[in-house]
Structure formats: C-alpha cells, structure tokens
C-alpha cells in the first residue's frame, strides 16, 4: 500500500498557530500578573490620581496593599487616599480607618496609624459624638495608643477624658467613686503640665462642673462655689500661659460662659463676662483665617456679642470642626 505524504505545510502552519497562541497566552498572563501585582496596582493608582479619579486610586492602593500585606506604608497611603475622598462621600472615612487599623494589626506601635485614628476620633468628639459606644471606643483606642507610646501626654489625657465622659454619661447625678476621683486627679496634673492640649483642662472642667451641680443639689453651697473658683483659676492660668494659642482661648470661652450661667454670685458673674470677652477677642485675633472653630463657639460668640469688640477682619467663626489638639 502506498504511503501517505505528510502535509509539511499544514504541520508547519499548525505549529505556528499553536506556538502563537501559547505565546499570546503567556504574554497575556505576564501582562495580567503585572497589572494585578502590588506594583501594577500602584501604577494604576498613580494614573487614576493624576486624572483626579481619587476613589479608584484609593481602591487600587488598597489592592496593592492586599498584595503586600506586611507593607505598612502601602496601607497608610491607601488610608490617606480614602481620606481625600471623604468630600465626595463620608463613607470613605470608614474605609480610611480600616486601612489604618490594618496597619496596627501589623505593628500596634506604628505611630502614623495611631495618630491618624486618634485624630479622627477626637474630631468626632469635637463634632458632638457621644454615648456609651463612642466613649468606649475612644477609651479603647486611647489605651491602645498609650500602649504604643507611654510617654505621649496626649494619649494619656484622652484615656482619662474618655473615662470621665463615661462617668458623666452614665452617672451624672451621683458622686464620683474612688476610681473616678483618681482619674480627675491624674487629668488635672496632665492638663497643668500640658496646657497646649486644650481638651485636658476643658473636659476636666466639665467633670468638675457635673460634681459642682451635684454639690449645689445637695445644699453644699460652699463646696459648689469652691469648685467653680477652682475651674476659673485653672483657666486664668491656662490663658496666661498660652497667650497665642487660639484653641486654649476658644475652650476658655466655653468654660467662662458656663461659669457665668452657673454662678449665683454677682461679682463672679461680672468677672466671668470680662474673662470671656478677653478670651474670645484673643482667640479671634490669633486664629488663622483657614482654621475652623469648635462647633458651639459661634453660638456663644453671638449670644455674648454685646460684650465684644467688632470681629477681627478676615477671621471667620463659622464652622463645626475643632482645631486639632
């Protein structure tokens, strides 16, 4: 029987086609792997950022971090990019926090992540966040921050602040127990030693005002007046020690206003008005035009307007976000 001839041309063509497909698949695989690698996602994030597509850039960076799960800096970059998206949709703040918390899973002492989370929590406090769950979260984060840096007075202050806020929220009509008294004493020392961290003295004064109201309700007028005088004295010292710190003076405005409304002694009320006026004028003279002020300061400023000089040109007292401590 005659042998069949091999179709060489067909085999060559088939080999070329199969080889081409293999090469294409290989090249495509290499391209895909490069595109979906950490470096590839970072490149795509860079392009998206340059084009102003910030949510896409943030997602790409988060994917890049997921491909390199021990890279703290990548998670930080993803969180910061999500923060840039908050003006588009506030939901991105939660995504930013998730990136920073992922960093703390890698390294609980990594200060950039700790500071980011503390800043966000304190901003929420200034914006009026309250309640058992929030105060518990603030205390937990503050304690974690203290563990990461035991020499940081800001972290120490907010740990005590959170404890006092928990007490005031849960037991505003009861006397402080021994543990709460200890927190008050520790916060008083921290506030005295660190006057630039204005929330220390402010929330200490809030706790003491709660105690003072209880004293007045119990008929202890002398104790009530003594505590009001202690609060006023603390703020006199604070504003004298920090004449150019608008945050300290904004907080003084709030405290003097409460003292004025609480004190039943006419001479002390008059003094509180003078102190309030001086503190507000100083704050408005030293605050930068781009700064925001505490949410309730503008209302107080307006209510006390008859005592004040005309506002400083170019300084706005509108806004709701606190100056970060």
DARA-V317481 format. One record per run of one state. SS is the DSSP state (hx for helix, st for strand, lp for the rest). FROM is the first residue (numbers start at 1). TO is the last residue. If there is no record, write none. Layout:
ss=SS from=FROM to=TO
ss=SS from=FROM to=TO
//
This chain:
ss=lp from=1 to=7
ss=hx from=8 to=35
ss=lp from=36 to=37
ss=hx from=38 to=50
ss=lp from=51 to=53
ss=hx from=54 to=67
ss=lp from=68 to=71
ss=hx from=72 to=84
ss=lp from=85 to=90
ss=hx from=91 to=106
ss=lp from=107 to=110
ss=hx from=111 to=126
ss=lp from=127 to=131
ss=hx from=132 to=148
ss=lp from=149 to=152
ss=hx from=153 to=170
ss=lp from=171 to=177
ss=hx from=178 to=193
ss=lp from=194 to=197
ss=hx from=198 to=217
ss=lp from=218 to=220
ss=hx from=221 to=241
ss=lp from=242 to=245
ss=hx from=246 to=262
ss=lp from=263 to=265
ss=hx from=266 to=286
ss=lp from=287 to=296
ss=hx from=297 to=303
ss=lp from=304 to=304
ss=hx from=305 to=307
ss=lp from=308 to=325
//
